[in-house]
Amino acid sequence: MLRRAFTLPMSRSYAALWAIGFAMFETFAILLFRRVGSGVSLPFVAAAVVLFILALWTLWRSAWAFGFGMLVAAAQIPAVFDCAHELRTGAFVFGATYLAAGIDPRAAAWVHLVYSIVGSAFFAWSVVRLVLVARTGRSKGAA
């Protein structure tokens, strides 16, 4: 059912989202590595690798990548609220890490907020597609 629900445009959209996430994490990891050292950058390298693999397998239309991708996209919903809270209060969770990398924490929170909003919208799009396919049994539709 996942393959029928995830159309080619949806697959490409998700893959682009994961590729952008990869680029952000890898750039951040490189900045941290050059300024602080490898120990601090390793979690960001790991996240970048996961997103790169997810982007490739999503382009290849793998069912497990669609399922895992939906979980990752669903995780962006609480991230929207967290970013909004950080921007409102000025208490940035990774503020010291951003500053160590030479990045303004407020700018990083805005970028994360936009990325999380797009990821949340993709999750909603996926749920609508899954419900449509489950109800009608068709893979093509208005959603």
N, C-alpha and C positions, 0 to 999 in steps of 0.2 A: 504494500500500500504506500510505503514511503516513496518508492520510485515513481509511482503514478502521481502522487501529490506534488512532488518536486519536479516542476517543469524545467526545461533547459534554461529559460531566462532566470528562474529562481535559483537554479544551481550556479549560474554564472554570477548572479548578484551576491549570493552567499560567499562564493570563492573570492570575489573582489573585496568583500568585507574582511575576510580572514587575511587576505594578502595585505590590506592596509594595516590591520592589527599587527601582522608580522613585521612590516616596515617600521611601525612605531616602536614596538618592543625591541627590535634589533638595533635601531638607531639609539634608543635609550641605553641599551646594554653597551654599545660601543662607547658612548659618551662616558658612562660610568667606568668602564674598563680603563679608558685613557686617563681619567681624572682621579679615580679612587683605587681601582685594582680589580682583579678577577673575582674575588670572593663576593663582592657586592653585586656584580653584574650577572653571575650565574643563574639566579632565578629568572631574570629577564631573557637570557639566552634560551633557557628551557621553554618558557612561554612562547617565544618566537618560533622555536622549532616545532612545537605542537601546532601553532597556527599555520605554519608553512605546510606541514603534512596534511592538516585539515583542509587547507585550500586546494591542494592537489587532488586529494581523494574526493572532494566535493565536485571539482571539475570533472572527474572521472565518474561521477554520479553513483558513488558507493552508498548503499543503504545505511551502513553504520556511520558514515560521515554525516549523512543527513540527520540521523538521530542524535549523534553527539553534538552536531552543530546547533540543533534546536535547544539542547541543554545549555550550551554556551550562550546562545542568544537570549534564552530565558534569564540567565544570570545577569544580563545587562539591565534588567528591570530594576532590581535593588540598587545597581550602580548609578542609575539616573538619580535616585533619591539621595544617595550618598554624595555624589558630585554636587548636586544642588545644595545640600547641607554644608559641604565644605566651602562652596562659593559664598554662601550666605554668612557663615560664621567666621571664615578666614582660618579655620583650624584644619590644615591640610595633613592628611594621614601620612603621606610620603613627602611632606614638605622638605625635610632635611635631605632626603635622597635626591629630590629634584634640584635643590640648590647645589648639592655636591656635583651633579651632572652639568650644572650651569644653565638650568632651565627654570624659568619663573613658575612657581607652584600654581599661581592663578591661571596662567596660560595653559599649563598642563591639565588643570581641572576642567577648563573650558573644552579642550580637545577631547578629553575623556567623556565629558558630558555629551558632546555631539555624537561621538562614536557609540555611546551607550544608548542614546535615543534611536539611532539608526538600527542598532542591534535589536532593540526592543520592538521596533516596527517590523523588522524581519521576522521576529518570533510571532507576532500577531498575524502577519501574512501567512506564515506556515500553518498556524492553527486553523485559520480560515480555509486554507487549501485542504488540509487534512479532513476537516469536517465536511467540506464540499465533496471530496472524493468518497468519503465514507457513506454519505447520504445518497449520492447519485451513482457512484461507481464509475464516474467519468473522470478522466484526467484533464480534459480541457474544460475551461469555464471562465466566467467573468472575473473570478478572483485572481 
